[in-house]
Amino acid sequence: MQEEVNLNSGDPTGKQQFNPNVVRFQDFMKKFYRNKSALIGGILILALIIVALVGPYFTPYAPNTQNYSNLLAPPSVEHLFGTDHHGRDIFSRIIHGMSITLRVGFTSVFIGMTVGVTLGVISGYYGKWVDTIIMRFMDVLLAFPGILLALAVVAVLGGSLNNVIISVAIFSVPVFARISRGSTLEVRELEYVEAVRSLGASDFRIIIRHVLPNIMSPIIVQATLNIATSVLTASGLSFLGMGAQPPDPEWGAMLNDGRNYMWNAPHITMIPGIAIVIVVLSFNVFGDGLRDALDPKSRN
C-alpha cells in the first residue's frame, strides 16, 4: 500500500505519493555525488564509451594503413601519438582499439555475470545436493588463477578475440556465483520471502520478483570491478599472442608490437599502456564509489 505524506512544495494539494524506490535512488545519488573520485571515474567511463562508439568515424587515418616512408615517427601535429614500425598512425589505432577493449570487457563480464548469478542463486536457494555440486565445481575453477585459467581456455579453443571473451567470462563465473549464493542464503530466510512462499508463489516467481532485486547491489559493484580485471586479462592474452591477432589494433597486441622498439621509440608501448591504465583505473574508482553508495551501512 502506498503511503501519502504532506509536502508543501511541488504539489498544489499539499500531498504527494511516497515512493520508496525514488527515495533510495535519491539517497544513492547523494552518496555517489559526494565521492568526487567516483564521479570523475564515471565521467571518464562515459567519455570512453562515447569515444569508442563515434571515435572510429573521425580518426585521421585508417588503423591499418601502412606508410613505410614514415616509420617510428615521434608524436607530432600530423600524427598526435606518432607512428609504429609499420608507419601506422598510433592515435587512430588507439581509438579503434578502444571499442575492441570495451567490447571484450563488457561482453565477457555480462556473460560471466549471467551464468554465475544463475548458478549462485540456484545453489543458494535450493541448497542441499544442488548447492554441493555447483559450489564444488566453482571451487575447481577458483583453484586456478584467473590469467592461468584464461590461458588454458584460449590454448584449447585457439587464439582469437571471441575466444578471449569466452575465456575471460569463464574465470568470472565463480566470483559472481559465490557472491550471489551468499546473498541468496541471507535473503531466502527473510520473513517476507517466507510469507510469499506460504501464499503459494512458485520458486521461479520468488527468485525473479523477490530474491534477485535484493541481491543486485553487490553484483553490480563486482561487475564494474570485474570489467577492469577483464580488460587487463584480455590485454595480457593479446600481449602473449593468444588474443586479438594482427593487424587488429588491440592495445595488448600493440604493446607486444612495440616491445622491440622501447629504447628508440618508447611511444609505441607507452601510449597503449597509458590507455590501459586509464580504463582500468576509471572502472576501479567508479566501482569503489558504487560500493560506497550502495552500501546501506555506509556513513554520510
C-alpha positions in Angstrom: 0.0 0.0 0.0 1.3 3.4 -0.9 1.6 6.0 1.8 0.8 9.7 1.4 2.9 12.3 3.2 2.4 16.0 3.4 4.8 18.1 1.4 4.4 21.8 1.0 6.4 22.1 -2.2 5.9 20.7 -5.6 2.2 19.6 -5.1 -0.7 22.1 -5.0 -2.8 19.7 -2.9 -0.1 19.6 -0.2 0.1 15.8 -0.6 2.4 13.6 -2.7 2.7 9.9 -3.1 5.7 8.4 -1.3 7.7 6.0 -3.4 10.5 4.2 -1.5 12.3 3.3 -4.8 12.6 7.0 -5.6 13.9 7.8 -2.1 16.5 5.0 -2.3 17.6 6.3 -5.7 17.9 9.9 -4.4 19.9 8.6 -1.4 22.2 6.7 -3.8 22.8 9.7 -6.0 23.6 11.9 -3.0 26.2 9.5 -1.7 27.7 9.0 -5.2 28.0 12.7 -5.9 29.8 13.2 -2.6 32.5 10.8 -3.8 34.4 13.0 -6.1 36.9 10.4 -7.3 34.0 8.0 -8.2 32.2 10.8 -10.0 35.4 11.5 -12.1 35.7 7.8 -12.8 32.0 7.7 -14.0 32.6 10.7 -16.3 35.7 9.1 -17.7 33.9 5.9 -18.4 31.1 7.8 -20.1 33.7 9.6 -22.2 35.4 6.4 -23.1 32.2 4.8 -24.2 31.3 7.8 -26.4 34.8 7.8 -28.0 34.6 4.0 -28.6 31.2 4.5 -30.4 31.8 7.5 -32.5 35.6 8.0 -32.5 36.4 5.5 -35.3 34.4 7.6 -37.7 36.5 10.6 -37.1 40.1 9.3 -37.0 42.5 11.0 -39.4 43.8 7.7 -40.8 42.7 4.1 -41.2 44.0 2.0 -38.3 45.9 -0.5 -40.6 47.2 1.9 -43.3 50.9 1.5 -43.6 53.4 4.2 -44.5 56.9 2.9 -44.8 58.3 6.3 -45.5 57.4 7.5 -42.0 58.4 4.7 -39.6 58.7 5.2 -35.8 57.8 8.9 -36.1 57.5 10.6 -32.7 54.3 12.4 -31.7 53.7 15.5 -33.9 50.9 17.6 -35.3 50.4 15.2 -38.2 50.5 12.1 -36.0 49.4 13.0 -32.5 50.7 9.8 -30.9 53.4 9.1 -33.6 53.6 6.1 -35.8 54.7 2.5 -35.2 57.2 0.3 -37.0 54.9 -0.2 -40.0 54.2 3.6 -40.3 50.6 3.2 -38.9 49.1 6.1 -37.0 49.0 5.2 -33.3 46.3 7.7 -32.4 43.9 6.1 -35.0 44.8 2.6 -33.7 44.2 3.6 -30.1 40.7 5.0 -30.9 39.8 1.9 -32.9 41.3 -0.3 -30.2 39.1 1.3 -27.5 36.0 -0.2 -29.0 37.7 -3.6 -29.0 38.8 -3.3 -25.4 35.5 -2.1 -24.0 33.6 -4.8 -26.0 35.8 -7.5 -24.5 35.3 -6.1 -21.0 31.5 -5.6 -21.2 30.7 -8.7 -23.1 32.8 -11.1 -21.0 31.6 -9.7 -17.7 27.9 -9.8 -18.9 28.3 -13.5 -19.9 30.1 -14.4 -16.7 27.7 -12.5 -14.6 24.6 -14.1 -16.2 25.9 -17.6 -15.8 27.4 -17.0 -12.4 24.4 -15.3 -10.9 22.1 -18.0 -12.3 24.2 -20.8 -10.7 24.7 -18.9 -7.5 21.0 -18.2 -7.0 20.0 -21.8 -7.7 22.7 -23.0 -5.4 21.8 -20.7 -2.5 18.0 -21.0 -2.9 17.7 -24.8 -3.2 20.8 -25.8 -1.1 21.5 -29.5 -0.2 23.0 -31.6 -3.0 22.3 -28.9 -5.6 24.5 -26.5 -3.6 27.2 -29.1 -3.1 27.5 -29.9 -6.8 27.5 -26.3 -8.0 29.9 -25.0 -5.4 32.4 -27.8 -5.7 32.6 -27.0 -9.4 33.1 -23.3 -8.6 35.9 -24.3 -6.2 37.6 -26.2 -9.0 37.5 -23.0 -11.2 38.7 -20.8 -8.3 41.7 -23.1 -7.7 43.2 -21.7 -10.9 44.5 -18.1 -11.1 42.3 -16.1 -13.4 45.0 -15.5 -16.1 46.1 -19.1 -15.9 42.6 -20.4 -16.4 42.1 -17.9 -19.3 45.4 -19.1 -20.9 44.3 -22.7 -20.6 40.9 -22.0 -22.3 42.5 -20.0 -25.1 45.1 -22.7 -25.6 42.3 -25.2 -26.1 40.0 -23.0 -28.2 42.7 -21.1 -30.2 43.8 -17.5 -30.3 41.0 -15.1 -31.3 39.1 -12.2 -29.9 35.9 -14.3 -29.4 37.8 -17.0 -27.6 39.4 -14.3 -25.3 35.8 -13.2 -24.4 34.8 -16.8 -23.6 37.9 -17.4 -21.5 37.5 -14.2 -19.5 33.8 -15.0 -19.0 34.6 -18.5 -17.7 37.0 -17.3 -15.0 34.4 -14.5 -14.0 31.7 -17.1 -13.3 32.8 -18.4 -9.9 33.2 -14.9 -8.5 29.6 -14.0 -9.3 28.3 -17.4 -8.3 29.8 -17.1 -4.8 28.6 -13.5 -4.3 25.0 -14.3 -5.4 24.9 -17.6 -3.4 25.9 -15.8 -0.2 23.3 -13.1 -0.7 20.6 -15.6 -1.6 21.3 -17.6 1.5 20.6 -14.5 3.5 17.5 -13.3 1.5 15.7 -16.6 1.4 15.4 -16.7 5.2 13.7 -13.3 5.4 10.2 -13.1 6.6 8.6 -11.6 3.5 10.1 -14.4 1.4 8.6 -17.0 3.8 5.3 -15.1 3.6 5.2 -15.2 -0.2 6.1 -18.8 -0.2 3.3 -19.7 2.2 0.9 -17.9 -0.1 1.7 -20.5 -2.8 4.1 -18.5 -5.0 6.3 -20.6 -7.3 10.1 -20.8 -6.8 10.6 -19.1 -10.1 8.4 -16.1 -9.1 10.1 -15.8 -5.7 13.5 -15.8 -7.3 12.7 -13.3 -10.0 10.5 -10.9 -8.0 11.9 -11.1 -4.5 15.4 -12.6 -4.4 17.2 -11.1 -7.5 16.2 -7.5 -6.8 17.6 -7.7 -3.3 21.0 -9.2 -4.2 21.8 -7.0 -7.2 23.8 -4.3 -5.3 26.9 -6.3 -4.6 26.6 -8.0 -8.1 26.6 -4.6 -9.8 29.7 -3.4 -7.9 31.5 -6.7 -8.7 30.6 -6.4 -12.3 32.1 -2.9 -12.5 35.3 -4.0 -10.8 35.4 -7.2 -13.0 35.4 -5.1 -16.2 38.8 -3.7 -15.2 40.1 -7.2 -14.5 38.8 -8.4 -17.8 40.4 -5.6 -19.7 43.8 -6.4 -18.0 43.4 -10.1 -18.7 42.4 -9.6 -22.3 45.3 -7.2 -22.9 47.7 -9.8 -21.3 46.5 -12.6 -23.5 46.9 -10.4 -26.6 50.3 -9.3 -25.5 51.2 -13.0 -25.3 49.9 -13.5 -28.8 46.9 -15.6 -27.8 44.2 -12.9 -28.1 43.4 -10.5 -30.8 45.5 -11.3 -33.9 47.4 -8.8 -36.1 46.6 -6.4 -37.6 43.7 -5.8 -35.1 44.5 -2.6 -33.1 44.0 -4.2 -29.7 46.0 -2.5 -27.0 47.7 -5.6 -25.6 48.8 -6.6 -29.1 50.1 -3.0 -29.7 52.2 -3.4 -26.6 53.6 -6.6 -28.0 54.4 -5.0 -31.3 56.3 -2.2 -29.7 58.4 -4.1 -27.1 61.3 -4.4 -29.5 61.4 -0.6 -30.0 61.2 0.6 -26.4 64.6 2.4 -26.5 64.4 4.2 -29.8 60.6 4.7 -30.0 59.1 4.3 -26.5 55.8 6.0 -27.5 54.8 2.8 -29.3 54.5 1.0 -25.9 53.9 3.9 -23.6 50.7 5.2 -25.2 48.8 1.8 -25.3 50.0 1.2 -21.7 48.7 4.6 -20.5 45.4 3.9 -22.3 45.0 0.5 -20.4 45.9 2.2 -17.1 43.2 5.0 -17.7 40.5 2.4 -18.5 41.3 0.1 -15.6 41.7 3.0 -13.1 38.4 4.5 -14.2 36.4 1.3 -13.6 38.1 0.6 -10.3 37.5 4.1 -8.9 33.9 4.0 -10.2 33.3 0.6 -8.7 34.6 1.8 -5.3 32.2 4.7 -5.5 29.3 2.4 -6.3 30.2 0.2 -3.4 30.1 3.1 -1.0 26.9 4.5 -2.4 25.0 1.2 -2.5 26.2 0.1 1.0 23.3 0.8 3.4 25.7 0.8 6.3 27.9 3.5 4.9 28.1 6.7 6.8 27.1 10.1 5.4 
